[in-house]
Amino acid sequence: MGFSTQALSELRQAAPSLAAKRAVVGLDGFVDTIVTPVALRRGQGEDFDPISNITEFGERILQAAGKSANIEFYPRMDKLGGNGPIMANALMSHGVYISYIGALGQSAIHPVFQEFAKKAHVVSITDPAITTAVEFDDGKLMLGQMRCLDDVTYDALEAKLGADGIDELLGAADLISLVNWTMIPNMTEIFRRLVSDALPRLPAKDRFFFFDLADPQKRSRQDLLEVLEVIATFGQFGHVTLGLNLKEAQQVHLALDFHPLGESKSELQQIAADIRTKFGYSTVVVHPKESAACATAEGTYWIPGPYVSKPVITTGAGDHFNAGYSLGQMLGLSATSCLALGCTTSGHYVRTAESPTFADLETFLANWPE
């Protein structure tokens, strides 16, 4: 039986339990403007040649050194953004009940989140940050303005909900996903307070914790190692998963003084296993664009991904992978099937710019050539 067939079978068997699953996700919030950089404009609207890759874009910028440059960004769409809202929205599309805590609006919910807020239980602490997502054929650049995320603190959360409100929210959750550590300066302290204050008060439950660092390149090695140790302390209250894209995984691996590794099947499995063993996490997941791997206490696993060379959208692909993988964990699927759900969720999204429903997952898996 191939991995997609196995995943489809496991998914259908677990489907009756889906309606009872609840997740708490946070703690960021962004308004994303997706743009295409213009290389040569011939007329109005979309009558232009795009700057197709990051190298070409970088060369255009370098040519302006000591001079100046005018680079046009052609807007494609405004959408809800941030690792947390995108992951939460994807989980909600799958059928999971979502409580979201984050930066969705101070005095009122920002318009891009209003539809999301109608379907989820939302707790907003501050205004959303702003991202201009510049998409290329070989990657993307996320240009952010995020000073408001300084207001995301444990004290702010407690002031909004009270200790009893925090306990009620977290206690009912099968999944607690805390993402975008890199861009929230107080996130490590929030993790510490959850472990010291909130989680010990909760009744015992078979719950999952999911963490996504979100490109920690701008954080120091000391900060990175510190938060990785703090994340490990959540293990006394549930199953801890650390999700990493290829760049993040290689950065963490090097920060731990391991020998540099690439992205072959065996190397991805080794990276995941090394990180998992170092901190004692339940699971470490590594997801490049063309495949996905994970390590658990039982072993390491790898599947090829449903790669597409001309995606409709790439911003949010990793968050959709995280949603699919976490759904598989909540439903009790095998590690390989969790990987397949992550790739399926991301694969559908990059092809359609829409989060897949549960039925979409079934259709994608059923038609996935192996």
N, C-alpha and C positions, 0 to 999 in steps of 0.2 A: 504494500500500500504506500503510495507516495505521500509526501508531507501535506500537500494541499487536500488530498482526499481524507487523510487522517484528521486534519484540522476541521474540515467540514463535518465529518462524522461526530467528533467530540463537541463541536459547537452546537449541533442540532440536539445532541443528548442533553446538553447543559441548558438549553434555551428556556425550559420552564422555570428555572431559578432566577432568570434575568430580572424579572419585574421587582424582585425584592432587594436588589442590589442598590446600595447608596454610596456616594463618594463625596468627599470634601476636597476641593481643589483650591489652590491659591499660590502666590499671594500678589501677583502683579496685575497689570492691565495696561494695554497700549491701544492707541488708535493707529492703525497701519495704513499708510498710503503706498500702494504698490505702483512702481513707476518703471518705465523703460528709458534708458538714456539714448539720446538722439545723436547719431554720427553725422548724417547728411540729410537735411530737410529739402524736399522738392516742392511741397505744397502744404496745404493746411491739413489738420487732423492727423490721420495715420499715414500720410504720404511722406514717409521718411525711411532711411536705412538706420537700424539701431546699432549701437555699440554692442557687439555680440558677446564679448568676453572681457574678463576682468583685466587681463594683460593690456588689451587695447585701451580700456578705460584708464588704467594706470599711466600708460604712455601719454594719453591726452592731458592728464594732470601734470605730469613731469614737464611737458612742453611749456606749461604756464609758469614754471619757476622763474622768478625775476621779472615776470611780465603780468599777464592776467588771462583769464579764460571764461567763456560763457558756455556752460553745459546745460542743455535742456533736459528736464525729466518729464516724459510724457505720462500723465496719470492714467492708470488702468482701473483702479478701484480703491475705495476707502472701505476698510473692514475692521471688525474687532480684532485686536491683536494682543500679543503677550503670550508667553508659553502657557500660562494658566488658563486664560479664557479659551484659547484655541483647543487645548487638550480637553477642557471641560465641555466645550461645545461638541466635540467629536464623541465623547462618552455619552452625552445626552442624546445625540443622534442614534447611538447604538441602543438606547433604551434604559440607561442608568439614570437614577434620580440624583441630581447634582445640587449640592450647596457650594456656593462660590464665595470666597473671601478675597478681597483685593482692592485694586485701584480702578474703580469704574465711574467715579464721579463724586464730587464733594457735596454740593448743594442738591444735585439731581443726577440721575444716571445719564451718562453721555449717550447721544442718539445712536451710536454704533452698537451699544450694548443693550438697547431697550428691548429688542426682540428676544435676546438671550435672557434678560431679566424677567421676561414674562413666563419663561419655561423653567427657570431655575430659581432656587432660593438664594438670593444674593445679599451679601453684607459688604458695603463699600466703605473703605477707610479714607480715601483721598481721591484726587483727580487722576485720570489715566496719563501715562507718559505718551510721547509721540514718537513714531518711527516712520522714516521714509525708507522703504525697502526697494533697493535698486537691484533688479533681477537680470541675470545674464545666463547664457547657455551653460556656463561652467561654474555657476555659484551665485551668491548674492551678497550685497553689502547692506547692513542694517545701520542706518544713520539715526541715532536716537537722541531725544531730549527727555531726560528722566529725573530731574531734580525733585519732582513731587514724590518719588518713591522713597525719599528720606523719611516721609511721614508714616511709612509702613513699619510699625513697631508692635511688640507684644502688648505694651501698655495701651496703645491705641485700639488694638483688638479687644482687650479686656474692658476698656472704657465703652466700647460699642456693644459688647455682648454680655459683660459680666462673667464671673467665673462659672456660674451655673449655666449660662448660655453656651460657653465654650465646651463645657462637659457634655451638654445635650447634643451639640452639633457633632463633636468628635466621637462620642460614645456610640452613636447610631451608624457610623461609617464603616463600610467594609474596606474602603480604600481612602487613604489620606495622602494626597499628592501635593507636595510642596516644591515648587519649581522656580527657576530664574534666580538662583542664589547670586549669580554674578552681579546683577543689576540692582539688587536690593541690599543696601549697605548694612542693614540691621538683621539680616536673615540668620546669620550664625547665632546671634543672641536670641532670636525668636526660637530657633531650634532648641537652644539650651533651656529656655523657659518652658517650652512644651514638655521636655523630658523631666524637668525638675518639678514643675507646678501642675500641669494639666493631665498628662498621661497617667501618672500614678493614681489619680482619682477615678479613672475609668474602669468599668467592669471588664474582666478578662474576656477577650473575644479573638477569633481567628481573623485578624485584620492585616491589611497590606499597607506598607508605606512605599511611596515612589518618589524619588528625588531626581531632578534634572538640573545640573549646574548652569547650563546655558552659556557656553563659550567663555571659560574663565581666563582667557588670555590676559585680560587687563588686571587681574588680581594677582597678588604676590604668591610665590610658592608657599610661604608660611601660612597665609590665609587659606590657601587651598588645602594644605595638609590638615590644618585645624578643623575645617568644616567636614572633611572626610572622616576624621576621628569622631566628631560630634554626631554625624549621621549614623555611625555604627552604634551609638548608644540607644537609638530607637529600637534596636533588635530585642531588647528586653520586653517590648510591648507588642511585637508583631514581626512580620516578614519584611525585611528591608531590601528594596531593589534600587540600584543606581543605574540610570539610563544615560548613555553617552553616544554622541555621534563619533565619527572616526577621529576628527581633529581633537575633540575633548578627551577621547580615550587615550590617544597618543600623548597628549599633554599630561594627563594624570599618571600614565605609565612612566613617563620620563621623570616626573616629579618624585616618584617613588624609587628612582635610581635603577630602574630596570633598563636593559639594553634596548635601543630603539628597534621597533618592529613595524612592518608595513601592513598591508590589508589583504593578504592571502587568507584563505580559509583557516589554515593552521595558526597563522599569526593573530588573527582576530580572536580565535578561541583562547590563545595563550594570553593575550592582553586581558581579556575578561577574567580568566582564571587567576592571573597574578593579582589583579586588583581585588577580586573577591576574597582570595585567601589572605591578603594583607590585612583587611579590615573585618573579616568575618561576616560580610553581608550575606543575605540569603541568595541574592542574584545580582549579577552585573550583566548588563546588556550593551552591546556595541552595534550600532547600525550605520554603516556607510550607505551610499546611494544604491549600490548594486547588490547588497547582501545584508545579512544580519546574523549575529552570533550572541550567545549568552553562556554564562557559567553559573552552575548551581552546585550544591553540595553533592549532587548525584553525578555531575560530569559537565562536559561542554557540548554545545550544539551549534549548528550552522545551517542556514538555508540560503539559496540564491533569492534575490528580490525580483519583483516584476518591473525591472528598470525600463524607463521610457526616455528616449533621447530628446524629445521636444515636449516637456511638460507644459500644461496650461498655467500652473502656478507651482512655486517651490517653497515660498514663505509659509511656514506652518507644517511642512511635511514631517519633520521630526516629532512635533507635538502630536500629530495624528498617529505616527508609529507608537508613541508612548501610550496613547489612548487605547489602541488595539491590543498592545501587549498587556496593559493593565486589565483590560476587559477579560482577556484569557486567564489571567491569574485569579481574578475574582470568581470566575466560573469554574475554576479547578482544572483547567486544561493542562496538558503536558507542556514542557518547555518548548519543544519544537512547534507545537500548535500555537503557543503564545507568540512565537516569532512570526508564524504565518499570519496571525491576526494583525500583528503590528504592520507587516509588509502590505497586507491587503488594505488596511485602513489608509495607510499612506499612499499606496498605489492608486486607489480609487480617487483620493483627494487630488493628487497632482494631475490626474487626467481630466477631472471635471470641475475643480475648484469648489467642490461641495463635500461636506462630511458624509460618509456613507451611513445608511441605515443598517439595521441588522439584516434585512433582506438583501441589501447591496453586498454585504460581506459574504452571504451564502452564494450569491450569483458570481462574485469575483472568484471565490475559491473553486466553485464548480467549473469555471472556464479557464483556470490558471494552467497553462501548459507547463509540464515539468520535464 
